[in-house]
Amino acid sequence: MFDIREINGKNTESELLKIGFDSSYVNAAKDKFIYKNIKIYNLTCPQANILKQTALSLGAECATNKNVITGDIEKSDVILTGSVSQLRKISEKLKFQPFKLKNLAEEIEEFL
């Protein structure tokens, strides 16, 4: 029988150290083990599509309204999920995108 337990994001660093993870790399690696779900409101279809594709390209996920792909709606809320490390990479990529996504990138960074 296996013992399986959920680790709280606040305890990630100490849990990594408890299993014998390399202490010199723990600060750099801990963001790969902490996951966040972020709801972002009122994105245009182009913004939502670019965010979703960027997230998917980095192994994260972004849920949008089903009509975003067809443009049959004006705005969509989205739920962006991934590790803190992935979300930081998404933010970096968004800085080079149109449709004011640089502003969204900055807000994601502030949130994190």
C-alpha positions as CSV (number, residue, x, y, z in Angstrom):
1,M,0.0,0.0,0.0
2,F,1.2,3.5,-0.9
3,D,1.0,6.6,1.3
4,I,0.0,9.6,-0.9
5,R,-0.5,13.1,0.5
6,E,-1.1,16.5,-1.0
7,I,1.6,19.1,-0.5
8,N,0.6,22.7,0.3
9,G,2.3,25.3,-1.9
10,K,3.7,27.0,1.2
11,N,5.5,23.9,2.2
12,T,7.1,23.1,-1.2
13,E,10.6,24.2,-0.4
14,S,10.7,22.3,2.9
15,E,9.2,19.2,1.3
16,L,11.8,19.2,-1.4
17,L,14.5,19.4,1.2
18,K,12.9,16.5,3.2
19,I,13.2,14.2,0.2
20,G,16.9,15.0,-0.3
21,F,16.5,17.4,-3.2
22,D,19.6,19.4,-4.0
23,S,19.6,22.3,-1.6
24,S,21.6,24.5,-3.9
25,Y,18.9,24.3,-6.5
26,V,15.8,24.3,-4.3
27,N,15.1,28.0,-4.7
28,A,15.2,27.9,-8.5
29,A,13.1,24.7,-8.7
30,K,10.4,25.3,-6.2
31,D,8.3,27.4,-8.6
32,K,8.0,24.3,-10.8
33,F,6.0,22.6,-8.0
34,I,3.7,25.4,-7.0
35,Y,0.5,25.6,-9.2
36,K,-1.9,28.5,-9.5
37,N,-5.3,28.9,-11.1
38,I,-5.9,32.5,-12.2
39,K,-9.2,34.0,-13.5
40,I,-8.7,36.9,-15.9
41,Y,-11.8,38.9,-16.9
42,N,-13.0,40.5,-20.1
43,L,-10.4,39.5,-22.7
44,T,-11.1,40.1,-26.3
45,C,-11.2,37.0,-28.6
46,P,-7.7,37.7,-30.0
47,Q,-6.3,38.2,-26.5
48,A,-7.9,35.0,-25.2
49,N,-6.7,33.0,-28.2
50,I,-3.1,34.2,-28.0
51,L,-3.1,33.6,-24.2
52,K,-4.5,30.1,-24.7
53,Q,-2.0,29.2,-27.4
54,T,0.9,30.6,-25.4
55,A,-0.2,28.6,-22.3
56,L,-0.5,25.4,-24.3
57,S,2.9,25.9,-25.9
58,L,4.4,25.8,-22.4
59,G,2.5,22.9,-21.0
60,A,0.0,25.0,-19.1
61,E,-3.7,25.4,-19.8
62,C,-6.1,28.2,-20.4
63,A,-9.9,27.7,-20.4
64,T,-11.9,30.1,-22.5
65,N,-15.5,30.5,-23.6
66,K,-16.2,28.0,-26.4
67,N,-17.1,30.8,-28.8
68,V,-13.8,32.5,-28.6
69,I,-12.4,30.5,-31.5
70,T,-15.2,31.7,-33.8
71,G,-15.3,35.2,-32.5
72,D,-19.0,35.0,-32.0
73,I,-18.6,36.9,-28.6
74,E,-17.0,40.2,-27.8
75,K,-15.3,39.2,-24.5
76,S,-14.4,36.2,-22.5
77,D,-13.2,35.5,-19.0
78,V,-10.5,32.9,-18.9
79,I,-9.0,30.6,-16.3
80,L,-5.2,30.2,-16.7
81,T,-3.5,27.4,-14.8
82,G,0.0,26.2,-14.5
83,S,3.0,26.2,-12.3
84,V,4.4,29.5,-11.2
85,S,7.4,28.8,-13.4
86,Q,5.1,28.2,-16.4
87,L,3.1,31.4,-15.6
88,R,6.3,33.4,-15.5
89,K,7.3,32.1,-19.0
90,I,3.8,32.8,-20.3
91,S,4.2,36.4,-19.0
92,E,7.6,36.8,-20.8
93,K,6.1,35.6,-24.1
94,L,3.1,37.9,-23.8
95,K,5.4,40.9,-23.7
96,F,6.0,40.5,-27.4
97,Q,2.4,40.1,-28.4
98,P,-0.1,42.7,-29.8
99,F,-3.5,43.6,-28.4
100,K,-2.2,45.1,-25.1
101,L,-1.0,41.7,-23.9
102,K,2.2,43.3,-22.6
103,N,0.0,45.0,-20.0
104,L,-1.5,41.7,-19.1
105,A,2.0,40.2,-18.8
106,E,2.9,42.9,-16.3
107,E,-0.3,42.3,-14.3
108,I,0.4,38.5,-14.2
109,E,3.9,39.2,-12.9
110,E,2.5,41.5,-10.2
111,F,0.0,38.8,-9.2
112,L,2.7,36.2,-8.9
